[in-house]
Amino acid sequence: MSTLAIDKSGPTRKVKYGSMRRSRAWALRWSYFFLIVFAIFSLTPPFYMLITSLKSSAEISAATNPWWVFHPTLSNYIELLGSNQYIRFFLNSAMVSVVVVIITMLISIPAAFALARMKFWGSAMLATGVFLTYLIPDSLLFLPLFKMFSFFSDWTGIPLVNHWYVLLLVYPTLTVPFCTWIMIGYFASIPKELDEAAIIDGASWLQTLTRIFIPVALPGLIAATIFAFTVSWAQFLYPLVFTTSTDQLVLPVGIVTTLIKGDVFNWGQIMTGALLGAAPPLIIYAFLMDYYIAGLTAGATKG
Amino acid sequence: MAEVNLRKVVKRYEDVEAVRGIDLDIADEEFVVLVGPSGCGKSTTLRMIAGLEDITDGDIMIGGDVVNDVPPKDRDIAMVFQNYALYPHMTVEENMSFGLRLKHYPKSEIKARVTEAARLLDITDLIDRKPKQLSGGQRQRVAMGRAIVRNPKVFLFDEPLSNLDAKLRVQMRIEIKKVHQKVRTTTVYVTHDQVEAMTLADRVVVMNKGRIEQMGTPNELYHNPATRFVAGFIGSPAMNFVPCRLEELDGKLNVRLTDRLAFPVPGQRAVRYHNIPRNEPLLMGIRPEHITEARPHDEPGVEAFDTVLDVTEPMGMETLVYFTLEGAQICGRVNPNWGARDGAPMRLAVDLNNMHLLNEASGVVLGRP
């Protein structure tokens, strides 16, 4: 105790570091202030969802404090998880997202490798072009896509519209450009000598990709995977347009179309469904957070 | 083990000619160093031998076979890069064995080769580490180990020591020389450091602007340079160049530096210069070690003169002295005990037995044997 006191009053403690230290302290205070504001801002909706999901319909419609639950109940959860429909939405979403991630990776990784490393005529233009396609909003594309799919069905007899697997064709138009772009930046940051060394060691292009590039660029790959999964999981417009039968719906659309009956909003279950639906991306984020951040920053400086 | 031959090799990038038709024969087990300033085409040449760059024109042969269109992996070469280019996600052992594993060598053979290379390079203890846990020198050893285990026909080194600090560079230089003494593989080594070139090479190839200026043993290049470029590039401090003229008085050949300063050309040099036109502007080249303190009894061909020193640089074992002659700054190397001081007059002696005469315009050394 006494030694501590001596340490604190010792001469080193009295050294003034000048305004650098003080302005740094202020900068910290301000950043914490804004961080807290943003945290409140972004955590309020999930908190409200959680509160509402624990209420019975009677309590929701009663004019009590909306920010607190007085008679917590798990009835919404039991009802929702007991309904085959909700489980079906969940499985559809999971299936679509996982397959889309796989399709995206199968296209993006070789594409990014080719655009980053094999200098062919127009490769730079193509790389920019890939990114530009990402800038076209989906609200502009869904009508032509719908026409294309129905035309394709008429022509081949293979039904596409109103089947969940049509989403496997549509989602990659959103995920592939961005993931390719992220990974071009990532691959470009790998020193050229590394693939030259691999080539001299006797590796083919494919072996260079699988045994050198993919392991080295793993953080970038994970960032791209998370992005593709999140986009697929949260996509609303396309499934709303392309699927209508309840057994073909994915989670976001399913919740909205089945739990809102006419002008009756089943708020308790809507909130519960949305909250449960947000869980898988959260879990993936939590596990891959460190990689994700590393991937984003690397992509930022190079891409 | 193989010889490497280059026949009129040209490399053109759109409108820039990086390598302008070079011929080079490298014997089996020979250690050849390509040296020159940046942009002289030495790295491009090495990369063409490796197969990492296409050849615009000419032929490259390894072991007698033309390899112009052979991909790098089938050329049976190994390369060590300036930035090591170790695979960051693999351990030292995995790095070294990568090439062998790709070629599906038996596990026991891989193990034996890696162990042997690690022992040779003194990295046995590091075998399970990842590259980021290694120092620069250790990484460079691993990169060499990766080349050695492949037991290739040719080793290619692309400025392997440039990323190391000065002390480590000297150490690794000796290391590379030792390795070559044990593993007598044909080696092509690229560097911009003339000291590295001199110390490592069986034969040095000096390149400039995409051409070979001169090739020869380190001593040949040092004592008998063909051009001003080579004379100035090899040796540190660099050779001095002073404008001069040849004069003939009473059948004796003199080299005149200034109105007041002229030296008789020693007999064995005078023979070389008999058909050089007299009284034409020339350059005299003389190395700093051939300008020393004047001693009472100098050998024939060593001529004394007086000058005033501009600057002195004590190096310990010698003192470098700088003075001005005809607008050119001249460097000499004198005994540190001779009392050379900044701004002080000093009597120096120049050893004309080692002088060179150069054509002022073309830079060609005249009267070479």
Chai-1 contact restraints between the chains, C-beta under 6 A:
chainA,res_idxA,chainB,res_idxB,connection_type,confidence,min_distance_angstrom,max_distance_angstrom,comment,restraint_id
A,E193,B,F81,contact,1.0,0.0,6.0,A-B,restraint_1
A,E193,B,N83,contact,1.0,0.0,6.0,A-B,restraint_2
A,E193,B,A85,contact,1.0,0.0,6.0,A-B,restraint_3
A,L194,B,A85,contact,1.0,0.0,6.0,A-B,restraint_4
A,E196,B,L52,contact,1.0,0.0,6.0,A-B,restraint_5
A,A197,B,A85,contact,1.0,0.0,6.0,A-B,restraint_6
A,I199,B,P72,contact,1.0,0.0,6.0,A-B,restraint_7
A,I200,B,P72,contact,1.0,0.0,6.0,A-B,restraint_8
A,I200,B,M79,contact,1.0,0.0,6.0,A-B,restraint_9
A,D201,B,F98,contact,1.0,0.0,6.0,A-B,restraint_10
A,D201,B,G99,contact,1.0,0.0,6.0,A-B,restraint_11
A,G202,B,K73,contact,1.0,0.0,6.0,A-B,restraint_12
A,G202,B,G99,contact,1.0,0.0,6.0,A-B,restraint_13
A,G202,B,L102,contact,1.0,0.0,6.0,A-B,restraint_14
A,G202,B,K103,contact,1.0,0.0,6.0,A-B,restraint_15
A,A203,B,L102,contact,1.0,0.0,6.0,A-B,restraint_16
A,I212,B,Y87,contact,1.0,0.0,6.0,A-B,restraint_17
A,P215,B,H89,contact,1.0,0.0,6.0,A-B,restraint_18
A,V216,B,P88,contact,1.0,0.0,6.0,A-B,restraint_19
A,V216,B,H89,contact,1.0,0.0,6.0,A-B,restraint_20
